[in-house]
């Protein structure tokens, strides 16, 4: 360096003007550039050591090192700019200094990596103070400017720069929203991706697609921005520019093995925080849309027999974690046919529409995996997943052959029969029952008759409570209903007259759910009503069975029987006389006093059915009205919020439709609770 100083300072004035370049400058200038780069390397190395020391200190208030963030960001920008412009700067001398320039770039990249890590993990900005918020904003602007500069310089450097920018901006997003302009970087990146899409895809795959980048594809959709409550102006910019790249980007990624592997790897360990399942659900829908136009080889990447590598299974799992988002009023562009006006739909309809559209195009070889996914999501406890599976199954039944639907019904009925009848129904059994009730009407008359042969109502009454009777052909409808009613009547009589037996109880439990479907076809006989009231009189809850939410051991069976009896009685209330109604109301009052909240809700279904009943003008009419008022008084003081809310709704409905205004205007509010007595369960 001293030699160069002597040449340029002391010697230069002594050289004749016409000989300056030939004698001195053409030898001195290359040496100057070489030394300049070497000095830069040393400076960068010193700065890198300083940053690594700061990182070793752990979390650190930025005010303690406030000279670091902005200055190093500016140095990085200048160093990257020198590397990018080096060919033009050095001209013919570029080859001579190329190795040194490569070292300069590598050292700058090393400093960049450590600097971004320090910003993200170590330096703490307290955004309650204006000076620290200003510093953070200036740093982010410099990071954004550097990110735009390094585009085209090196793929990995660009990815890390923008990743650091996004991480820091997300960390302090709440404080930065009023002042940080993110529209410009979004516009820049979107246009760059749109113009250089293929290059960007190759870069992403080369860097092995970080997990956060996978989720970002879903987050940048319209629904993802709505969920994150993004400012409307920013959301419009994102939708306009990022949307340009999203569709063609997915079109290229969907056929890449690395992308599908990264998708399944990430979805298997996704966190439920920060809307990640929602973002990945949107990405999954986007992949399904692209698979519609893909060949068999591409589809195999996403439809493996192993459910952990099958997008249908993964989509159901992700969807089940979107409970909050499913309740949001999200507006997602819907699928419309030619000539229809555009419309917006919610998340549920979006997922169901695209999932069904894809399922309708799968090959026969891939269809068993679809059936397995639907069945798995019926036989589990998450309501949203079960609803999606049921709706999808019904669409498959409509689109597929009659034989396919028939075999599905038979298969599901066999599964349903394996659930024990004695205890409260499991969620899986409820979902199965609901699905069968929707699939059975879709069968042809020939197949409905075949179901009757496979599951005759005399031996399999339980399944007919799920299937229903009203949709049967006329030639079968009445006979099946009569057979089921006879079975219920026999069960009533056996429970009343025969010695206690678990088989008699189980048979009654199987028969009771058929009563509502029977009464849609045939009217109950007076003897049938009498037998049912006799059963009501024999149902009693012991003193130990209180209003706790969990059943006391040994009486769960009675809880289940009483619940089913309430449901079976509702369609028969129009056929009972006042004396029979008083007997039923007496037991219902006991249930509402000592039963659990579930039993109280079942009792409310009976009260609701009395709203439209005309109570005959007999001497006991006033007593019936008094008992109904007592029941409402009792339930309106219940401490369970759900019971109280449901009671209010039922009472409002009852007051609106009843012809007996004395029940509403003058309810009996005294004697709310009976004194409990030690009484047998069935008397």
C-alpha positions as CSV (number, residue, x, y, z in Angstrom):
1,X,0.0,0.0,0.0
2,X,2.9,2.4,0.8
3,X,4.4,1.7,-2.7
4,X,1.1,2.5,-4.4
5,X,0.9,5.7,-2.2
6,X,4.4,6.7,-3.4
7,X,3.6,6.1,-7.0
8,X,0.3,8.0,-7.0
9,X,1.3,10.9,-4.7
10,X,5.0,11.5,-4.9
11,X,6.0,10.1,-8.3
12,X,3.0,11.1,-10.4
13,X,3.8,14.9,-10.5
14,X,7.4,14.1,-11.6
15,X,6.4,12.1,-14.8
16,X,5.9,14.0,-18.0
17,X,2.2,14.3,-18.9
18,X,2.5,12.5,-22.2
19,X,4.2,9.5,-20.4
20,X,1.9,9.3,-17.3
21,X,-0.2,6.3,-18.5
22,X,2.5,4.3,-20.2
23,X,5.1,4.8,-17.5
24,X,3.0,4.7,-14.3
25,X,-0.8,4.5,-14.4
26,X,-1.2,1.3,-16.4
27,X,0.9,-0.5,-13.8
28,X,-0.4,1.2,-10.7
29,X,-4.2,1.0,-11.3
30,X,-4.5,-2.8,-11.4
31,X,-2.6,-3.0,-8.2
32,X,-4.9,-0.4,-6.7
33,X,-8.0,-2.4,-7.5
34,X,-6.4,-5.6,-6.2
35,X,-5.5,-4.0,-2.9
36,X,-9.0,-2.3,-2.7
37,X,-10.7,-5.7,-2.9
38,X,-8.3,-7.2,-0.4
39,X,-9.0,-4.4,2.1
40,X,-12.7,-5.0,1.6
41,X,-12.2,-8.6,2.4
42,X,-10.4,-7.8,5.6
43,X,-13.1,-5.3,6.6
44,X,-15.9,-7.8,5.9
45,X,-14.1,-10.5,7.9
46,X,-13.8,-8.2,10.9
47,X,-17.5,-7.3,10.7
48,X,-18.4,-11.0,10.5
49,X,-16.4,-11.7,13.6
50,X,-18.2,-8.8,15.4
51,X,-21.7,-10.1,14.3
52,X,-20.8,-13.7,15.5
53,X,-19.8,-12.3,18.9
54,X,-23.1,-10.4,19.1
55,X,-24.9,-13.6,18.3
56,X,-23.1,-15.4,21.1
57,X,-24.5,-13.0,23.6
58,X,-28.1,-14.3,23.1
59,X,-31.1,-12.0,23.1
60,X,-29.8,-8.4,23.1
61,X,-31.5,-5.0,23.3
62,X,-30.8,-3.3,19.9
63,X,-30.0,0.0,21.7
64,X,-26.9,-1.6,23.1
65,X,-25.5,-2.1,19.6
66,X,-27.6,0.5,17.7
67,X,-24.8,1.3,15.3
68,X,-24.8,-2.2,13.9
69,X,-28.2,-2.9,12.1
70,X,-28.3,0.0,9.7
71,X,-24.6,0.3,9.0
72,X,-24.0,-3.4,8.2
73,X,-27.2,-3.4,6.0
74,X,-25.7,-0.5,4.1
75,X,-22.3,-2.2,3.8
76,X,-23.9,-5.4,2.5
77,X,-25.8,-3.4,-0.1
78,X,-22.7,-1.7,-1.3
79,X,-20.6,-4.9,-1.4
80,X,-23.3,-6.8,-3.3
81,X,-23.6,-3.9,-5.7
82,X,-19.8,-3.9,-6.3
83,X,-20.0,-7.6,-7.1
84,X,-22.9,-7.2,-9.4
85,X,-21.4,-4.3,-11.3
86,X,-17.8,-5.7,-11.3
87,X,-17.7,-6.7,-14.9
88,X,-18.6,-3.2,-16.0
89,X,-16.3,-1.6,-13.4
90,X,-13.2,-3.6,-14.2
91,X,-13.6,-4.0,-17.9
92,X,-10.6,-5.8,-19.4
93,X,-9.1,-6.3,-16.0
94,X,-12.0,-8.4,-14.8
95,X,-10.4,-11.7,-15.5
96,X,-7.3,-10.7,-13.5
97,X,-9.3,-10.0,-10.3
98,X,-12.1,-12.5,-10.8
99,X,-10.9,-14.9,-8.2
100,X,-10.6,-12.2,-5.6
101,X,-14.1,-10.9,-6.5
102,X,-15.4,-14.4,-5.9
103,X,-13.9,-14.4,-2.5
104,X,-15.4,-11.0,-1.9
105,X,-18.9,-12.3,-2.8
106,X,-18.5,-15.4,-0.6
107,X,-17.4,-13.3,2.4
108,X,-20.3,-10.9,1.8
109,X,-22.8,-13.8,1.7
110,X,-21.3,-15.2,4.9
111,X,-21.8,-11.8,6.6
112,X,-25.3,-11.6,5.2
113,X,-26.3,-15.0,6.7
114,X,-25.0,-14.1,10.2
115,X,-26.5,-10.6,10.0
116,X,-29.9,-11.9,9.1
117,X,-29.7,-14.6,11.9
118,X,-28.8,-11.9,14.4
119,X,-31.7,-9.7,13.3
120,X,-34.2,-12.5,13.5
121,X,-33.0,-14.3,16.7
122,X,-30.8,-12.0,18.8
123,X,-31.5,-8.3,18.4
124,X,-34.7,-7.1,20.1
125,X,-36.5,-4.0,18.9
126,X,-38.8,-2.4,21.4
127,X,-41.4,-0.9,19.1
128,X,-43.0,1.1,21.8
129,X,-40.2,3.6,21.3
130,X,-40.3,5.7,18.2
131,X,-36.5,5.7,17.6
132,X,-36.3,1.9,17.7
133,X,-39.3,1.6,15.4
134,X,-37.7,4.1,12.9
135,X,-34.5,2.1,13.0
136,X,-36.3,-1.1,12.3
137,X,-38.2,0.4,9.4
138,X,-35.0,1.8,7.9
139,X,-33.3,-1.6,8.2
140,X,-36.2,-3.3,6.5
141,X,-36.1,-0.8,3.7
142,X,-32.4,-1.5,3.2
143,X,-33.1,-5.3,3.3
144,X,-35.8,-4.9,0.6
145,X,-33.5,-2.7,-1.5
146,X,-30.7,-5.3,-1.2
147,X,-33.2,-8.1,-2.0
148,X,-34.1,-6.3,-5.3
149,X,-30.4,-5.8,-6.1
150,X,-29.3,-9.5,-5.6
151,X,-32.1,-10.8,-7.9
152,X,-30.2,-12.5,-10.7
153,X,-26.9,-12.4,-8.8
154,X,-27.3,-15.7,-6.9
155,X,-30.4,-17.7,-6.2
156,X,-29.5,-18.8,-2.7
157,X,-28.4,-15.3,-1.7
158,X,-31.7,-13.9,-3.0
159,X,-33.8,-16.5,-1.2
160,X,-32.1,-15.9,2.1
161,X,-32.3,-12.1,1.8
162,X,-36.1,-12.2,1.2
163,X,-36.6,-14.9,3.8
164,X,-34.8,-12.7,6.4
165,X,-36.9,-9.7,5.3
166,X,-40.2,-11.6,5.7
167,X,-39.2,-13.1,9.0
168,X,-38.3,-9.8,10.5
169,X,-41.4,-8.1,9.1
170,X,-43.8,-10.8,10.4
171,X,-42.2,-10.6,13.8
172,X,-43.1,-6.9,14.2
173,X,-46.0,-6.8,11.8
174,X,-48.5,-5.3,14.3
175,X,-46.2,-2.2,14.8
176,X,-45.0,-1.9,11.2
177,X,-48.4,-1.9,9.4
178,X,-48.9,1.9,9.6
179,X,-45.5,2.8,8.2
180,X,-43.8,-0.1,6.3
181,X,-44.6,-0.1,2.6
182,X,-44.8,-3.8,1.6
183,X,-46.6,-3.1,-1.7
184,X,-43.4,-2.2,-3.5
185,X,-41.4,-5.4,-2.7
186,X,-44.5,-7.6,-3.4
187,X,-45.0,-5.9,-6.8
188,X,-41.3,-6.3,-7.6
189,X,-41.2,-10.0,-6.6
190,X,-44.4,-10.8,-8.4
191,X,-43.4,-9.3,-11.6
192,X,-40.0,-10.9,-11.4
193,X,-41.6,-14.3,-10.8
194,X,-44.0,-13.7,-13.6
195,X,-41.2,-12.8,-16.1
196,X,-38.7,-15.4,-15.0
197,X,-40.9,-18.2,-13.7
198,X,-39.0,-21.2,-14.9
199,X,-35.7,-19.8,-13.5
200,X,-37.4,-19.2,-10.1
201,X,-38.8,-22.7,-10.0
202,X,-35.4,-24.3,-10.6
203,X,-33.9,-22.1,-7.9
204,X,-36.6,-23.1,-5.4
205,X,-36.1,-26.7,-6.0
206,X,-32.3,-26.3,-5.8
207,X,-32.6,-24.7,-2.4
208,X,-35.0,-27.6,-1.4
209,X,-38.1,-25.5,-0.8
210,X,-38.1,-24.3,2.8
211,X,-41.2,-25.2,4.8
212,X,-42.3,-21.5,5.3
213,X,-42.2,-21.1,1.5
214,X,-44.7,-23.9,1.0
215,X,-47.1,-22.3,3.4
216,X,-46.6,-18.9,1.7
217,X,-48.3,-20.1,-1.5
218,X,-51.5,-20.6,0.5
219,X,-51.1,-17.4,2.6
220,X,-50.8,-15.2,-0.5
221,X,-54.3,-16.3,-1.8
222,X,-57.3,-14.0,-1.3
223,X,-58.6,-16.2,1.5
224,X,-55.3,-16.3,3.2
225,X,-55.0,-12.5,3.2
226,X,-58.5,-12.2,4.5
227,X,-57.7,-14.6,7.3
228,X,-54.6,-12.6,8.3
229,X,-56.8,-9.3,8.2
230,X,-54.4,-7.8,5.7
231,X,-55.1,-4.1,4.9
232,X,-57.4,-3.9,1.8
233,X,-55.0,-1.9,-0.3
234,X,-52.1,-4.2,0.4
235,X,-54.3,-7.2,-0.2
236,X,-55.3,-5.8,-3.6
237,X,-51.6,-5.4,-4.6
238,X,-50.8,-8.9,-3.5
239,X,-53.8,-10.4,-5.3
240,X,-53.0,-8.5,-8.5
241,X,-49.3,-9.3,-8.7
242,X,-48.8,-12.5,-6.6
243,X,-51.8,-14.1,-8.4
244,X,-50.0,-13.7,-11.7
245,X,-47.3,-16.1,-10.6
246,X,-49.2,-18.5,-8.3
247,X,-51.1,-20.5,-11.0
248,X,-48.1,-21.1,-13.4
249,X,-45.8,-21.7,-10.4
250,X,-48.0,-24.5,-9.1
251,X,-48.4,-25.9,-12.6
252,X,-44.6,-26.5,-12.7
253,X,-44.2,-27.5,-9.1
254,X,-46.9,-30.1,-9.0
255,X,-45.0,-32.4,-11.3
256,X,-41.7,-32.2,-9.3
257,X,-40.9,-35.1,-7.0
258,X,-39.0,-32.8,-4.6
259,X,-42.0,-30.5,-4.1
260,X,-44.4,-33.4,-3.4
261,X,-42.0,-35.0,-1.0
262,X,-41.5,-31.7,0.8
263,X,-45.3,-31.2,0.9
264,X,-45.9,-34.5,2.7
265,X,-43.0,-34.1,5.0
266,X,-44.2,-30.7,6.1
267,X,-47.9,-31.5,6.4
268,X,-47.1,-34.5,8.6
269,X,-45.6,-32.3,11.3
270,X,-47.5,-29.0,10.8
271,X,-48.2,-26.8,13.8
272,X,-51.8,-25.7,14.4
273,X,-50.6,-22.2,15.2
274,X,-50.5,-19.1,13.0
275,X,-53.0,-20.5,10.5
276,X,-50.6,-23.1,9.0
277,X,-53.3,-25.8,8.5
278,X,-55.5,-23.2,6.8
279,X,-52.7,-22.1,4.5
280,X,-51.7,-25.6,3.6
281,X,-55.4,-26.5,3.0
282,X,-55.5,-23.8,0.4
283,X,-52.3,-25.0,-1.1
284,X,-53.7,-28.5,-1.3
285,X,-56.8,-27.3,-3.1
286,X,-54.5,-25.5,-5.6
287,X,-52.6,-28.8,-6.2
288,X,-55.9,-30.7,-6.8
289,X,-56.9,-28.1,-9.4
290,X,-53.6,-28.6,-11.2
291,X,-53.8,-32.4,-10.9
292,X,-57.1,-32.3,-12.9
293,X,-55.0,-31.6,-16.0
294,X,-52.0,-33.8,-15.1
295,X,-51.2,-37.2,-16.5
296,X,-51.2,-40.5,-14.6
297,X,-47.5,-40.3,-13.7
298,X,-47.9,-36.9,-12.0
299,X,-51.0,-38.1,-10.2
300,X,-49.1,-41.0,-8.7
301,X,-46.8,-38.6,-7.0
302,X,-49.8,-37.4,-4.9
303,X,-52.0,-40.5,-4.7
304,X,-49.8,-43.1,-3.1
305,X,-51.4,-46.1,-1.4
306,X,-49.6,-45.1,1.8
307,X,-52.0,-42.5,3.3
308,X,-49.0,-40.4,4.6
309,X,-48.1,-39.8,0.9
310,X,-51.7,-39.3,-0.3
311,X,-53.0,-35.7,-0.7
312,X,-56.6,-36.8,-0.1
313,X,-55.8,-38.2,3.3
314,X,-53.7,-35.1,4.1
315,X,-56.3,-32.7,3.0
316,X,-58.9,-34.3,5.3
317,X,-56.5,-34.0,8.2
318,X,-55.6,-30.4,7.5
319,X,-59.3,-29.5,7.0
320,X,-60.1,-30.9,10.5
321,X,-57.7,-28.5,12.0
322,X,-59.4,-25.4,10.4
323,X,-62.3,-25.2,12.9
324,X,-61.8,-21.4,13.4
325,X,-61.4,-20.6,9.7
326,X,-64.5,-22.6,8.9
327,X,-66.5,-20.2,11.1
328,X,-65.0,-17.1,9.5
329,X,-67.0,-15.2,6.8
330,X,-64.2,-15.8,4.2
331,X,-65.0,-14.8,0.7
332,X,-63.3,-17.2,-1.9
333,X,-64.1,-17.0,-5.6
334,X,-66.5,-19.9,-6.4
335,X,-66.6,-22.2,-9.4
336,X,-69.2,-21.0,-11.9
337,X,-70.6,-22.4,-15.1
338,X,-70.7,-20.5,-18.4
339,X,-73.2,-17.7,-18.2
340,X,-73.5,-17.7,-14.4
341,X,-72.5,-14.5,-12.5
342,X,-69.4,-14.7,-10.3
343,X,-70.0,-15.6,-6.7
344,X,-68.0,-16.0,-3.5
345,X,-68.2,-19.1,-1.3
346,X,-66.8,-20.1,2.1
347,X,-63.9,-22.4,2.9
348,X,-66.1,-25.5,3.2
349,X,-67.7,-25.2,-0.2
350,X,-64.3,-24.4,-1.8
351,X,-62.7,-27.6,-0.4
352,X,-65.7,-29.8,-1.2
353,X,-66.1,-28.5,-4.7
354,X,-62.5,-29.0,-5.8
355,X,-62.1,-32.3,-3.8
356,X,-65.2,-33.7,-5.5
357,X,-64.2,-32.5,-8.9
358,X,-60.9,-34.2,-8.5
359,X,-62.3,-37.5,-7.1
360,X,-64.6,-37.8,-10.1
361,X,-61.6,-38.0,-12.4
362,X,-59.5,-40.6,-10.6
363,X,-58.8,-43.9,-12.3
364,X,-60.3,-47.3,-11.1
365,X,-56.8,-48.1,-9.8
366,X,-56.7,-45.1,-7.6
367,X,-60.4,-45.2,-6.4
368,X,-59.8,-47.7,-3.5
369,X,-57.6,-45.1,-1.9
370,X,-60.5,-42.5,-2.2
371,X,-62.9,-45.0,-0.6
372,X,-60.4,-45.7,2.2
373,X,-60.0,-41.9,2.9
374,X,-63.8,-41.4,3.0
375,X,-64.3,-44.3,5.4
376,X,-61.5,-43.3,7.7
377,X,-63.0,-39.8,8.1
378,X,-66.4,-41.2,8.8
379,X,-65.0,-43.5,11.5
380,X,-63.4,-40.8,13.6
381,X,-64.6,-38.1,16.0
382,X,-63.9,-34.8,14.2
383,X,-67.3,-33.3,13.0
384,X,-65.9,-31.2,10.1
385,X,-63.9,-34.1,8.6
386,X,-67.0,-36.4,8.9
387,X,-69.2,-33.8,7.3
388,X,-66.8,-33.4,4.4
389,X,-66.5,-37.1,4.0
390,X,-70.3,-37.6,4.0
391,X,-70.9,-34.9,1.4
392,X,-68.2,-36.2,-0.8
393,X,-69.6,-39.8,-0.4
394,X,-73.0,-38.6,-1.5
395,X,-71.5,-36.8,-4.5
396,X,-69.7,-40.0,-5.5
397,X,-72.9,-42.0,-5.1
398,X,-74.7,-39.6,-7.5
399,X,-71.9,-39.6,-10.0
400,X,-71.0,-43.3,-9.8
401,X,-73.0,-46.4,-10.8
402,X,-76.1,-47.7,-9.0
403,X,-74.2,-50.9,-8.2
404,X,-71.4,-48.9,-6.5
405,X,-73.9,-47.1,-4.3
406,X,-75.6,-50.4,-3.4
407,X,-72.4,-52.1,-2.4
408,X,-71.4,-49.1,-0.3
409,X,-74.7,-49.1,1.6
410,X,-74.4,-52.9,2.3
411,X,-70.8,-52.4,3.5
412,X,-71.6,-49.5,5.7
413,X,-74.6,-51.3,7.2
414,X,-72.4,-54.2,8.3
415,X,-70.0,-51.8,10.0
416,X,-72.9,-50.0,11.7
417,X,-74.2,-53.3,13.1
418,X,-70.9,-53.9,14.9
419,X,-71.4,-51.0,17.2
420,X,-73.0,-52.2,20.5
421,X,-76.6,-50.9,21.1
422,X,-76.5,-50.7,24.9
423,X,-74.6,-47.5,25.6
424,X,-74.7,-44.0,24.3
425,X,-74.0,-43.8,20.6
426,X,-70.4,-43.2,19.6
427,X,-69.7,-40.2,17.2
428,X,-68.6,-42.7,14.5
429,X,-71.9,-44.5,14.7
430,X,-73.8,-41.2,14.5
431,X,-71.9,-40.2,11.4
432,X,-72.5,-43.6,9.8
433,X,-76.2,-43.5,10.6
434,X,-76.5,-40.0,9.1
435,X,-74.6,-41.0,5.9
436,X,-76.7,-44.1,5.4
437,X,-79.9,-42.0,5.7
438,X,-78.6,-39.9,2.8
439,X,-77.3,-42.8,0.6
440,X,-80.3,-45.1,0.9
441,X,-82.8,-42.8,-0.9
442,X,-80.3,-42.7,-3.8
443,X,-80.7,-46.5,-4.5
444,X,-82.9,-47.9,-7.2
445,X,-86.1,-49.7,-6.1
446,X,-84.5,-53.0,-7.0
447,X,-81.5,-52.3,-4.7
448,X,-83.8,-51.1,-1.9
449,X,-85.6,-54.4,-2.1
450,X,-82.2,-56.2,-2.0
451,X,-81.3,-54.3,1.2
452,X,-84.6,-55.5,2.7
453,X,-83.5,-59.1,2.0
454,X,-80.0,-58.6,3.4
455,X,-81.3,-56.8,6.5
456,X,-84.9,-58.0,7.1
457,X,-86.6,-55.6,9.5
458,X,-87.7,-58.4,11.8
459,X,-84.1,-59.4,12.6
460,X,-82.3,-56.1,12.0
461,X,-84.6,-53.3,13.3
462,X,-81.7,-51.1,14.4
463,X,-80.5,-50.3,10.8
464,X,-83.9,-49.1,9.7
465,X,-83.8,-46.3,12.1
466,X,-80.9,-45.0,10.0
467,X,-82.2,-46.0,6.6
468,X,-85.8,-44.8,6.9
469,X,-89.0,-46.3,5.5
470,X,-90.7,-43.5,3.5
471,X,-88.4,-43.9,0.5
472,X,-89.1,-47.6,0.0
473,X,-91.2,-48.7,-3.0
474,X,-94.9,-48.7,-2.3
475,X,-95.0,-52.5,-2.4
476,X,-92.6,-52.7,0.5
477,X,-93.2,-49.5,2.5
478,X,-96.2,-50.5,4.5
479,X,-95.1,-54.1,5.2
480,X,-91.7,-53.0,6.5
481,X,-93.3,-50.3,8.7
482,X,-95.8,-52.8,10.1
483,X,-93.0,-55.3,10.8
484,X,-91.0,-52.7,12.6
485,X,-94.0,-51.5,14.7
486,X,-94.8,-55.1,15.7
487,X,-91.2,-55.5,16.8
488,X,-91.3,-52.3,18.9
489,X,-94.7,-53.4,20.5
490,X,-93.2,-56.8,21.4
491,X,-90.2,-55.1,23.0
492,X,-92.5,-52.9,25.0
493,X,-94.6,-55.8,26.3
494,X,-91.5,-57.9,27.0
495,X,-89.9,-55.2,29.1
496,X,-93.2,-54.8,31.1
497,X,-94.1,-58.4,31.6
498,X,-91.0,-60.5,31.3
499,X,-88.2,-60.9,34.0
500,X,-85.3,-58.4,33.5
501,X,-82.9,-59.5,30.8
502,X,-80.1,-57.8,29.0
503,X,-81.2,-59.2,25.6
504,X,-84.7,-57.7,26.0
505,X,-83.1,-54.3,26.8
506,X,-80.8,-54.5,23.8
507,X,-83.7,-55.4,21.6
508,X,-85.7,-52.4,22.8
509,X,-82.7,-50.1,22.3
510,X,-82.5,-51.3,18.7
511,X,-86.2,-50.9,18.1
512,X,-86.8,-47.4,19.6
513,X,-85.0,-45.4,16.9
514,X,-87.4,-46.9,14.3
515,X,-90.5,-45.2,15.8
516,X,-90.0,-41.8,14.1
517,X,-89.5,-43.5,10.7
518,X,-92.5,-45.8,11.2
519,X,-94.9,-43.0,12.0
520,X,-94.1,-41.4,8.7
521,X,-95.8,-44.3,7.0
522,X,-98.4,-45.8,9.4
523,X,-100.4,-44.5,12.4
524,X,-99.7,-46.0,15.8
525,X,-102.5,-48.2,17.3
526,X,-104.1,-47.3,20.6
527,X,-102.5,-50.4,22.1
528,X,-99.1,-49.3,20.9
529,X,-99.5,-45.9,22.6
530,X,-100.7,-47.6,25.8
531,X,-97.6,-49.9,25.9
532,X,-95.3,-47.0,25.4
533,X,-96.9,-45.0,28.3
534,X,-96.5,-48.1,30.5
535,X,-92.8,-48.1,29.7
536,X,-92.6,-44.3,30.6
537,X,-94.2,-45.1,34.0
538,X,-91.5,-47.6,34.8
539,X,-88.6,-45.3,34.0
540,X,-87.3,-43.7,37.2
541,X,-84.0,-42.2,38.2
542,X,-82.6,-43.0,41.7
543,X,-81.6,-40.4,44.2
544,X,-77.9,-41.0,43.4
545,X,-78.4,-40.0,39.8
546,X,-77.9,-36.2,40.0
547,X,-77.6,-33.5,37.4
548,X,-73.8,-34.2,37.0
549,X,-72.5,-34.1,33.4
550,X,-71.1,-37.7,33.8
551,X,-73.4,-40.7,34.4
552,X,-73.0,-42.5,37.7
553,X,-71.7,-46.0,37.2
554,X,-74.4,-48.6,36.8
555,X,-77.1,-46.3,35.4
556,X,-75.7,-45.3,32.0
557,X,-78.0,-47.8,30.5
558,X,-81.1,-46.1,32.0
559,X,-79.8,-42.7,30.7
560,X,-79.5,-44.1,27.2
561,X,-83.0,-45.7,27.4
562,X,-84.6,-42.5,28.6
563,X,-82.9,-40.5,25.8
564,X,-84.2,-42.9,23.1
565,X,-87.6,-43.0,24.7
566,X,-87.9,-39.2,24.5
567,X,-86.9,-39.2,20.8
568,X,-89.4,-42.0,20.1
569,X,-92.2,-40.2,21.9
570,X,-92.0,-36.9,20.1
571,X,-93.8,-38.1,16.9
572,X,-96.5,-39.8,19.0
573,X,-97.5,-36.8,21.1
574,X,-100.4,-36.0,18.8
575,X,-101.9,-39.4,19.6
576,X,-101.8,-39.4,23.4
577,X,-104.7,-38.4,25.6
578,X,-104.5,-36.1,28.6
579,X,-104.2,-38.9,31.2
580,X,-101.4,-40.5,29.2
581,X,-99.7,-37.2,28.7
582,X,-99.7,-36.5,32.5
583,X,-97.9,-39.8,33.1
584,X,-95.2,-39.0,30.5
585,X,-94.8,-35.4,31.9
586,X,-94.4,-36.8,35.4
587,X,-91.4,-38.9,34.4
588,X,-90.0,-36.1,32.1
589,X,-90.0,-33.8,35.2
590,X,-88.0,-36.4,37.1
591,X,-85.6,-36.7,34.3
592,X,-85.2,-32.9,34.2
593,X,-84.6,-32.8,37.9
594,X,-82.1,-35.6,38.3
595,X,-80.8,-36.3,34.8
596,X,-77.8,-35.0,33.1
597,X,-77.8,-32.1,30.6
598,X,-78.1,-34.5,27.7
599,X,-81.2,-35.9,29.2
600,X,-82.7,-32.4,29.8
601,X,-82.1,-31.5,26.1
602,X,-84.0,-34.7,25.1
603,X,-86.8,-33.6,27.5
604,X,-87.0,-30.3,25.7
605,X,-87.7,-32.1,22.4
606,X,-91.0,-33.4,24.1
607,X,-91.9,-29.9,25.3
608,X,-91.3,-28.5,21.8
609,X,-93.6,-31.1,20.2
610,X,-96.4,-30.1,22.6
611,X,-96.4,-26.6,21.1
612,X,-98.7,-27.6,18.3
613,X,-100.8,-30.1,20.3
614,X,-104.4,-29.3,21.2
615,X,-104.9,-30.4,24.8
616,X,-108.4,-31.8,25.0
617,X,-111.0,-30.1,27.2
618,X,-111.2,-32.7,29.9
619,X,-111.1,-32.3,33.7
620,X,-107.4,-32.8,33.7
621,X,-106.7,-30.2,31.1
622,X,-105.6,-27.6,33.6
623,X,-103.3,-30.1,35.3
624,X,-101.6,-30.8,32.0
625,X,-101.0,-27.1,31.4
626,X,-99.7,-26.7,34.9
627,X,-97.2,-29.6,34.4
628,X,-95.9,-28.1,31.1
629,X,-95.5,-24.7,32.9
630,X,-93.6,-26.4,35.7
631,X,-91.3,-28.1,33.3
632,X,-90.4,-24.8,31.6
633,X,-89.9,-23.1,35.0
634,X,-87.5,-25.9,36.0
635,X,-85.4,-25.9,32.9
636,X,-85.3,-22.1,32.6
637,X,-83.3,-22.1,35.9
638,X,-80.8,-24.7,34.8
639,X,-77.2,-23.8,35.3
640,X,-75.9,-25.3,32.1
641,X,-75.6,-22.6,29.5
642,X,-76.6,-24.9,26.6
643,X,-79.7,-26.2,28.4
644,X,-80.7,-22.7,29.4
645,X,-80.2,-21.3,25.8
646,X,-82.1,-24.2,24.3
647,X,-84.9,-23.9,26.8
648,X,-85.3,-20.2,25.9
649,X,-85.5,-21.1,22.2
650,X,-88.1,-23.8,22.8
651,X,-90.1,-21.6,25.1
652,X,-90.1,-18.8,22.4
653,X,-91.3,-21.3,19.8
654,X,-93.9,-22.8,22.1
655,X,-95.3,-19.3,23.0
656,X,-95.5,-18.5,19.3
657,X,-97.4,-21.6,18.2
658,X,-99.5,-22.8,21.1
659,X,-103.2,-22.4,21.4
660,X,-103.1,-22.6,25.2
661,X,-101.9,-19.2,26.2
662,X,-102.5,-19.8,29.9
663,X,-99.3,-21.9,29.9
664,X,-97.2,-19.0,28.6
665,X,-99.0,-16.2,30.5
666,X,-99.1,-17.8,34.0
667,X,-96.5,-20.5,34.4
668,X,-96.1,-22.1,37.8
669,X,-92.8,-21.1,39.3
670,X,-93.2,-22.8,42.6
671,X,-92.3,-26.4,43.6
672,X,-89.4,-26.4,41.1
673,X,-87.7,-29.5,42.5
674,X,-89.3,-32.7,43.9
675,X,-87.8,-34.1,47.1
676,X,-85.7,-37.1,45.9
677,X,-86.7,-40.5,47.2
678,X,-85.1,-43.9,47.1
679,X,-87.1,-45.6,44.3
680,X,-86.3,-48.5,42.0
681,X,-85.1,-47.9,38.4
682,X,-88.1,-49.7,36.8
683,X,-91.3,-50.1,38.8
